[in-house]
Amino acid sequence: MINFKTIADGEIFSAAYEVNKSKFLAHIKHVDSEEAAREFVLMIRKKYFDATHNCSAWILGERGDKQKSNDDGEPGGTAGNPILETIKKNDLTNCAVVVTRYFGGIKLGAGGLIRAYSHTAALGIANSKIVRMTAFQKISLTLEYNFLATVENYLRNKKIRVVNTDYADVVTIDILLLPAQVENFLLDLNDLTAANFLYEERGEIFIPVEIDSGVD
């Protein structure tokens, strides 16, 4: 699995843009499947049922290999594809964007439509919370109680994520580390405990790490 950028889950982000009396509204959401993407597009279409167009695009998969766009009645290639290209330009995946248009009576032409849909989608992405889904190695540590305070202090100082602590005959601490951190961590722990610890790798888990909107 690879690290990838996406929209933060659990919230719909939006933006508005107006040009030559046509009003454009962007709505953006994290999605994990084609079904979720279609449901989001349908929800926006129902909400803005009176709009002239509700054009959309989405990208799915860790490598962004599933892509779809829809012009919703606009001239071919002037709406859905510009939205899709804006998502790609921002290196996002597992993301759906709907740009709604209320026609203002002045035709924009093909070039004007492409610019308007691209710009509105870009504004929406700029307003979004962008996260990098980052692979962490889950490690389970087992140690004696006489080392607990020292190890816990070390974990706090290094800001290492602790996901669970089990206090039994010995202490078991489940932590998350970036793969590049594992070797140095084990060396440090070896020094802190005089090699009196056990560890077990429990596989990878993806955690959202917030980054600047639209910028990596």
N, C-alpha and C positions, 0 to 999 in steps of 0.2 A: 504494500500500500504506500501511497505517496501523500505528501502534504499538499493541500490545495486551499485556495481562497474561495469564500462564499459569503452570503449574507447571513447575519446573525439570526438564529431561529427565534420564533415566537412573536414577531412583530412585522407589520407591513409598513414600509417606508414609501414616501411620496414626494412629489414635486410638481410645480405648475409652470407653464410657459405660454406666452401669448405672442402671436405674430400675425400681422395683417387681419386682425379681428378673429382669427381662429384660436381657440383655447385648447391647450394640450395638457393632459394630466398623466403623470407617471405613477404607477404603483408597482412595488418590488417586494418579493417575498422569497424566503428560503424554501426550497422544495426538495424532497428526496426521491421522488418517483414521477413518472409520467402522469399517473392518476392524480397525484397531488398538484402537479402543474396545471392539468386540465381543470381541476376543481377551482383553483385560484382564478384562472382566466374566466371561467363561467361565473364565479362570484362577482368579479369586477364588471362583467358584461351585464349582469342582472342589476347591479347597483347603478350603473350608468346606461340603462336601457334606452334612454332618450338621446344618447350621443350619436354622432354621425358614424363614427368608427371606434372600435376597440381592438387595436392591433397588438400583437403579442409575439414574444419569443422566449424560449427557455433553453438552458444548457444543463445537462445532467451527467453524472459520473465523475470519478476522481480525475480522469484525464479529459473530461469535457467531450466525450465521444458521442453523446446523444444530444442532438440539436434539432430544434424545430422553430419555424416562424410562420406567422399568418398576417396577411395584409388586410384582412377583413373588409374587402371592397375597395381599398385604395389601389391605384395603378400598380401592377406587378413590380415588386422589388423596391417600392418607395417607402415602405413602412416596416413590415416585419423584419426584413433583412437588415436595414439600418439599426434596428433595435438589437438584433442578434449580434451584429458586428460591434456594437458598443459594449455588450456584455463580454465579448471575446477580448476587446481592447483592454478591458479592465481585469482580464485574466480570472474571471469568475466562473464557477460552476455550481450545480445544485441551486439554481437561481432562475426565477421566472419574472418577466417584466411585461406589464400591460400599459400601453400608452393610449389613452382615450382622446379623441378629437371631437370638438364641437366646431363645425364649419361656420366661419364668420361671413361668408358671402363673397370672399375674394380668393380666387384660385391661386395656389402657390406654385404650381408647376412641379414637374418631377424633381428637379434639383432642390426646390424649396421644401418639398415634402421630406426628402431624404435628410436635409439639414434639420428640419423641425423635429422629426421623430428621433434622430440621433441625439440632438441637443437635449430634448426632454428626458430621454432615457439616461443620458449622462448626468443631468441634474438630479434625477432620482437616485442614481448610484452614489453621487456625491453626498446626498443627504442620508445615506444608509450607514448602518454599522457593519463594517467589514471585519471578518475574522479569518484567520488562517487555521484550518483544521490540521492540527499538528500531531504527529505520531509520538507518543510517549511509551517508554518501556515500563511495564508494571513489574515491580520487584517486591518480593516478600522477604523481610529480614526477621531472623530469630536470634534473640540475645538474652543474656541473663539480666536480672533487675539491677545489678550493681553498675551496669553500663548505660542504663536507660536515660538518666538525666544528661549525661554527656552527649549521647547520640541525639536526644531530642533537641538539645541546645544547638548542636551542629545543624540539624535539619532546619530549625528556625532561622539560623543565621544565613544559611545558603538558600533560603526560601524554596525548599524542596516540598513538593505537594505530598501530603500524607492523606491517604484515602481511608485508612482503617487501622486501628490499634487493638490488638487482642491481648488482654491481661490474663494469663493462665499461669501454669507452673513456670513458664518462660514468657517473654514478651515477643509478640509477632507484630511487626509494623509493615503495612503495605504502602509503598510509595510509588510516585511516578517520576521518571527521569527521561530527558531527551537521550536518544541513543549515544550521542557524543559525550554525554556526562558520565556514563556508566563506569568506564574504566577508572577515571580519577576518583569517583565516589567510592569505589571498592578499595582503592589504595588508601584513601582517607579513613575509611571505616576500619581497615586493617590496623592502621596506626592508633586509632581511638580505642580500640577494644583488644589490642594485642592479638588480633586474629581470632578472637573468641566470638564468632558470629557465624550464622548460616544464612545463605540467601538462595532464593529460587526465582527464576524468571517466569512470569505469568503471562507473557504475550504482550501485544501492543494494544493501545487504546488511543482513539483520536479525541483530542480536547480542543475546543475553540479558543484561540488566542487572539484578542482584539488587536487590530492594527489600524492605521489611519484610513479614513474612508477613501476608497478609490485609489489609494496609493500604497505600494508595497515598499 
